Amino acid sequence: MQDGVLYYYNTNSWAAQYYCEGYTATRWNVAEYCTGINCEESLKNNAHIHQLRLNSYVSCPPGYKLPESLQAIYVAEDNKQYFSKDGVLYYGPNTNNPNRLFCYPADKPAVTYTIPENAVFDMGSVKNKHLKTLVIPKSATVYDSTLKYICRGTVFPNLETIKVQKGSPHVDYIRTTFTGKVIVY
């Protein structure tokens, strides 16, 4: 056990197997030797963790079962599988899903978020109550199901404004579906 985490060696690599639900640290720096995170259920139930820092070797981060208290995910710059932008986790360019959103933290305190150029934005089941303005560049892809959940307020229940760049294939859908303010820039 190290820093509230039980690591397990399975004949060829180390993985985080259990994250103590009662551990009160607000940041988890995944051990440098760890390549996978298999403790989604116990991690999800920890109410203290705000930051998750992935090392260079993590090739299997936790899925969508992350704690609601999570505010940011950071990734070591030399990680080949993932990268983070403003505390949001994306698949890296060397994967089958390059530049696709992996996780937008549930408690990320930002009130405005700009989707990176050429990114694929797919929210999954995570909700964030802080975001009020979402900026969508024309080069970004937002999956239809995600766009529907964004416009209905399912993933960002307090979203007030969507700024979408002229030329984006999403302009018409957002204009006709989103009940908040729509700005085409």
BALUM-741512 format. One record per atom (N, C-alpha, C): residue in one letter; x, y, z. Coordinates in steps of 0.05 Angstrom, whole numbers, padded with zeros to 5 digits, always signed. Layout:
REM residues N
AXYZ/...
***
This chain:
REM residues 185
M+00017-00023+00000/M+00000+00000+00000/M+00018+00025+00000/Q+00012+00044-00017/Q+00027+00068-00019/Q+00008+00092-00023/D+00009+00111-00005/D-00009+00135-00007/D-00038+00127-00011/G-00048+00108+00004/G-00076+00101+00003/G-00083+00083-00021/V-00063+00074-00036/V-00068+00058-00060/V-00055+00030-00057/L-00069+00010-00064/L-00058-00017-00064/L-00050-00023-00093/Y-00024-00027-00098/Y-00014-00033-00125/Y-00010-00063-00126/Y-00014-00074-00150/Y-00013-00103-00154/Y+00004-00109-00179/Y+00022-00128-00177/Y+00039-00136-00200/Y+00027-00162-00211/N+00021-00162-00237/N+00007-00185-00249/N+00025-00199-00270/T+00049-00205-00264/T+00069-00219-00280/T+00083-00202-00302/N+00071-00180-00310/N+00086-00163-00329/N+00083-00133-00325/S+00066-00125-00307/S+00064-00096-00301/S+00049-00091-00275/W+00052-00067-00265/W+00039-00058-00240/W+00014-00043-00247/A-00007-00048-00230/A-00032-00034-00233/A-00042-00025-00206/A-00056-00003-00205/A-00069+00006-00180/A-00095-00011-00178/Q-00096-00027-00157/Q-00118-00046-00154/Q-00140-00035-00135/Y-00133-00018-00116/Y-00153-00008-00096/Y-00144+00019-00087/Y-00163+00038-00087/Y-00158+00065-00076/Y-00175+00067-00051/C-00163+00072-00028/C-00178+00073-00002/C-00199+00095-00003/E-00223+00087+00000/E-00246+00106-00001/E-00244+00127+00021/G-00232+00121+00043/G-00230+00140+00065/G-00204+00156+00065/Y-00187+00152+00046/Y-00161+00166+00045/Y-00167+00196+00039/T-00155+00214+00055/T-00163+00242+00053/T-00145+00260+00036/A-00126+00249+00022/A-00109+00265+00005/A-00126+00278-00017/T-00120+00302-00025/T-00135+00315-00046/T-00123+00311-00074/R-00099+00299-00074/R-00085+00295-00100/R-00073+00267-00100/W-00077+00253-00123/W-00064+00226-00126/W-00045+00228-00149/N-00019+00225-00142/N+00002+00222-00162/N+00006+00192-00166/V-00003+00182-00189/V+00000+00153-00194/V+00029+00146-00194/A+00036+00124-00179/A+00064+00116-00176/A+00077+00113-00204/E+00102+00120-00205/E+00117+00121-00231/E+00118+00094-00244/Y+00118+00072-00229/Y+00120+00045-00241/Y+00093+00034-00250/C+00071+00047-00243/C+00044+00037-00249/C+00037+00043-00278/T+00025+00022-00292/T+00017+00026-00319/T-00014+00024-00323/G-00028+00016-00303/G-00057+00014-00306/G-00071+00020-00280/I-00097+00029-00283/I-00113+00035-00260/I-00138+00018-00261/N-00140-00001-00242/N-00162-00020-00241/N-00180-00015-00217/C-00178+00008-00205/C-00192+00012-00179/C-00215+00032-00183/E-00229+00031-00205/E-00250+00050-00211/E-00271+00052-00190/E-00281+00030-00181/E-00303+00030-00161/E-00295+00044-00135/S-00272+00036-00124/S-00263+00048-00099/S-00255+00077-00103/L-00243+00084-00125/L-00235+00111-00131/L-00260+00129-00134/K-00280+00119-00147/K-00305+00134-00151/K-00317+00143-00125/N-00315+00126-00104/N-00327+00132-00079/N-00311+00149-00060/N-00287+00159-00068/N-00271+00176-00051/N-00280+00205-00055/A-00289+00218-00034/A-00299+00245-00036/A-00278+00267-00032/H-00253+00259-00029/H-00232+00279-00023/H-00214+00286-00046/I-00211+00268-00065/I-00192+00272-00086/I-00202+00294-00106/H-00184+00313-00111/H-00190+00335-00130/H-00173+00334-00155/Q-00149+00323-00152/Q-00131+00321-00175/Q-00121+00293-00179/L-00119+00285-00204/L-00107+00260-00211/L-00084+00266-00230/R-00061+00256-00223/R-00037+00260-00240/R-00027+00234-00251/L-00029+00231-00277/L-00020+00206-00290/L+00009+00208-00298/N+00024+00186-00294/N+00052+00186-00301/N+00056+00181-00331/S+00081+00178-00338/S+00089+00174-00367/S+00080+00147-00377/Y+00075+00127-00360/Y+00070+00100-00369/Y+00042+00090-00367/V+00024+00106-00355/V-00004+00097-00352/V-00016+00094-00380/S-00024+00070-00387/S-00037+00066-00413/S-00066+00057-00409/C-00074+00055-00384/C-00102+00047-00378/C-00112+00063-00354/P-00120+00089-00359/P-00130+00104-00336/P-00158+00095-00328/P-00169+00105-00306/P-00196+00097-00299/P-00216+00107-00320/G-00237+00092-00323/G-00257+00100-00343/G-00274+00123-00333/Y-00300+00121-00338/Y-00318+00143-00331/Y-00326+00142-00301/K-00316+00122-00287/K-00323+00120-00258/K-00302+00135-00242/L-00304+00161-00242/L-00286+00178-00227/L-00301+00193-00206/P-00287+00201-00185/P-00301+00214-00163/P-00314+00241-00171/E-00337+00246-00160/E-00351+00271-00166/E-00336+00296-00156/S-00317+00292-00138/S-00300+00314-00128/S-00277+00321-00146/L-00272+00305-00167/L-00249+00309-00185/L-00251+00336-00200/Q-00230+00352-00198/Q-00230+00378-00211/Q-00211+00379-00235/A-00191+00362-00235/A-00171+00363-00257/A-00156+00337-00259/I-00149+00331-00284/I-00131+00308-00290/I-00108+00318-00306/Y-00084+00312-00296/Y-00059+00321-00310/Y-00044+00296-00319/V-00030+00299-00341/V-00015+00276-00352/V+00014+00285-00357/A+00033+00268-00351/A+00061+00273-00356/A+00064+00278-00386/E+00081+00298-00393/E+00084+00306-00421/E+00093+00284-00440/D+00108+00265-00430/D+00118+00244-00447/D+00101+00219-00448/N+00076+00221-00437/N+00057+00198-00439/N+00048+00196-00468/K+00051+00172-00480/K+00045+00168-00508/K+00015+00163-00513/Q+00000+00156-00492/Q-00028+00148-00496/Q-00048+00170-00490/Y-00041+00189-00473/Y-00060+00209-00464/Y-00047+00236-00461/F-00063+00257-00462/F-00053+00284-00455/F-00076+00299-00441/S-00069+00320-00428/S-00090+00336-00415/S-00087+00365-00425/K-00110+00378-00426/K-00111+00406-00434/K-00129+00419-00414/D-00118+00438-00399/D-00133+00452-00378/D-00146+00433-00358/G-00133+00411-00352/G-00143+00393-00332/G-00164+00373-00343/V-00167+00372-00369/V-00186+00354-00382/V-00170+00333-00396/L-00178+00307-00394/L-00163+00285-00405/L-00172+00277-00433/Y-00153+00275-00451/Y-00158+00267-00479/Y-00140+00243-00486/Y-00150+00227-00506/Y-00133+00206-00517/Y-00111+00220-00533/G-00087+00208-00533/G-00064+00220-00547/G-00065+00214-00577/P-00047+00226-00592/P-00046+00223-00621/P-00037+00195-00629/N-00025+00179-00612/N-00016+00152-00619/N-00036+00130-00612/T-00061+00137-00611/T-00082+00118-00603/T-00102+00115-00626/N-00121+00097-00622/N-00142+00093-00642/N-00163+00115-00642/N-00162+00132-00621/N-00181+00154-00617/N-00167+00180-00613/P-00149+00188-00632/P-00133+00212-00627/P-00149+00237-00621/N-00141+00252-00601/N-00153+00277-00593/N-00182+00275-00584/R-00191+00252-00577/R-00218+00248-00567/R-00219+00252-00537/L-00239+00266-00528/L-00243+00270-00499/L-00245+00243-00485/F-00230+00240-00463/F-00233+00216-00447/F-00249+00223-00421/C-00243+00246-00409/C-00258+00253-00385/C-00257+00283-00380/Y-00280+00295-00376/Y-00283+00322-00367/Y-00290+00320-00337/P-00273+00328-00319/P-00277+00324-00290/P-00304+00335-00280/A-00317+00320-00264/A-00344+00327-00254/A-00345+00353-00238/D-00323+00359-00224/D-00323+00383-00207/D-00303+00404-00216/K-00296+00403-00242/K-00278+00423-00253/K-00291+00450-00249/P-00278+00469-00236/P-00291+00494-00228/P-00293+00515-00251/A-00282+00510-00274/A-00282+00530-00295/A-00311+00536-00304/V-00317+00561-00309/V-00343+00569-00318/V-00344+00571-00349/T-00320+00571-00361/T-00318+00572-00390/T-00298+00550-00399/Y-00305+00536-00420/Y-00286+00516-00431/Y-00287+00518-00461/T-00263+00519-00473/T-00260+00518-00502/T-00250+00491-00510/I-00265+00478-00527/I-00257+00452-00538/I-00232+00457-00555/P-00211+00441-00552/P-00187+00446-00569/P-00193+00442-00598/E-00178+00455-00615/E-00180+00452-00644/E-00176+00422-00651/N-00191+00413-00670/N-00189+00385-00680/N-00195+00363-00660/A-00207+00370-00638/A-00213+00350-00617/A-00240+00338-00623/V-00244+00314-00612/V-00270+00300-00613/V-00281+00301-00584/F-00304+00314-00581/F-00316+00318-00554/F-00338+00299-00550/D-00334+00280-00532/D-00354+00259-00526/D-00355+00257-00496/M-00376+00267-00483/M-00378+00269-00454/M-00382+00244-00439/G-00393+00224-00450/G-00399+00200-00434/G-00421+00207-00413/S-00418+00197-00389/S-00438+00200-00369/S-00431+00220-00348/V-00410+00235-00351/V-00401+00254-00331/V-00418+00280-00332/K-00425+00291-00309/K-00439+00316-00308/K-00421+00336-00294/N-00423+00362-00302/N-00409+00383-00289/N-00428+00407-00285/K-00431+00415-00260/K-00450+00436-00253/K-00438+00464-00255/H-00412+00467-00260/H-00399+00494-00259/H-00399+00508-00286/L-00398+00493-00308/L-00394+00504-00334/L-00419+00521-00342/K-00413+00546-00351/K-00434+00564-00360/K-00432+00571-00389/T-00407+00569-00400/T-00402+00576-00428/T-00385+00555-00441/L-00393+00544-00463/L-00378+00524-00478/L-00372+00536-00506/V-00346+00535-00513/V-00337+00546-00539/V-00330+00523-00557/I-00342+00522-00581/I-00338+00500-00600/I-00325+00511-00625/P-00300+00506-00630/P-00288+00514-00656/P-00298+00498-00679/K-00297+00508-00703/K-00308+00494-00726/K-00293+00468-00732/S-00268+00465-00723/S-00253+00441-00729/S-00259+00419-00709/A-00274+00425-00687/A-00281+00405-00667/A-00304+00388-00676/T-00303+00363-00668/T-00326+00344-00673/T-00339+00339-00647/V-00366+00343-00646/V-00381+00336-00623/V-00401+00315-00631/Y-00399+00291-00619/Y-00417+00269-00626/Y-00446+00278-00623/D-00463+00268-00640/D-00492+00275-00639/D-00504+00270-00612/S-00498+00247-00600/S-00510+00241-00574/S-00500+00261-00552/T-00474+00268-00554/T-00463+00287-00535/T-00475+00315-00539/L-00478+00323-00564/L-00490+00349-00570/L-00519+00350-00560/K-00533+00329-00563/K-00560+00327-00552/K-00560+00331-00522/Y-00542+00317-00508/Y-00541+00320-00479/Y-00532+00347-00470/I-00514+00360-00486/I-00505+00387-00479/I-00529+00406-00482/C-00542+00405-00505/C-00565+00423-00510/C-00588+00419-00491/R-00592+00395-00481/R-00614+00390-00462/R-00607+00396-00433/G-00581+00402-00428/G-00572+00408-00401/G-00566+00383-00385/T-00563+00360-00398/T-00558+00336-00383/T-00530+00335-00372/V-00510+00342-00388/V-00482+00340-00378/V-00472+00366-00366/F-00483+00389-00375/F-00476+00415-00363/F-00503+00428-00355/P-00514+00421-00332/P-00541+00431-00325/P-00543+00462-00322/N-00520+00475-00317/N-00521+00504-00314/N-00510+00520-00338/L-00507+00506-00360/L-00497+00519-00384/L-00516+00541-00394/E-00505+00564-00397/E-00521+00587-00406/E-00516+00595-00435/T-00491+00591-00444/T-00483+00601-00470/T-00466+00580-00485/I-00472+00577-00510/I-00454+00562-00528/I-00444+00581-00550/K-00418+00583-00552/K-00406+00598-00573/K-00396+00578-00593/V-00405+00580-00618/V-00398+00561-00638/V-00387+00576-00662/Q-00364+00567-00672/Q-00351+00581-00694/Q-00366+00577-00720/K-00369+00599-00735/K-00382+00598-00762/K-00368+00577-00779/G-00384+00561-00792/G-00373+00539-00809/G-00373+00512-00795/S-00380+00512-00769/S-00382+00487-00754/S-00407+00472-00764/P-00405+00446-00767/P-00429+00431-00775/P-00450+00430-00754/H-00444+00440-00730/H-00463+00438-00707/H-00480+00463-00704/V-00475+00484-00719/V-00489+00510-00715/V-00519+00507-00716/D-00530+00495-00737/D-00559+00493-00740/D-00572+00477-00717/Y-00560+00455-00710/Y-00572+00438-00688/Y-00572+00454-00662/I-00550+00467-00656/I-00549+00483-00631/I-00569+00505-00631/R-00571+00519-00653/R-00591+00542-00655/R-00620+00532-00651/T-00626+00509-00661/T-00654+00499-00659/T-00660+00483-00633/T-00639+00475-00619/T-00644+00457-00596/T-00637+00470-00569/F-00615+00485-00568/F-00606+00496-00543/F-00624+00520-00535/T-00633+00520-00510/T-00652+00541-00502/T-00637+00565-00490/G-00611+00563-00486/G-00596+00586-00476/G-00586+00604-00498/K-00566+00620-00493/K-00556+00639-00512/K-00537+00625-00531/V-00540+00629-00557/V-00523+00618-00578/V-00509+00641-00592/I-00482+00640-00592/I-00466+00660-00606/I-00450+00646-00628/V-00454+00655-00652/V-00439+00645-00675/V-00417+00666-00680/Y-00392+00657-00677/Y-00370+00677-00680/Y-00353+00672-00704/
***
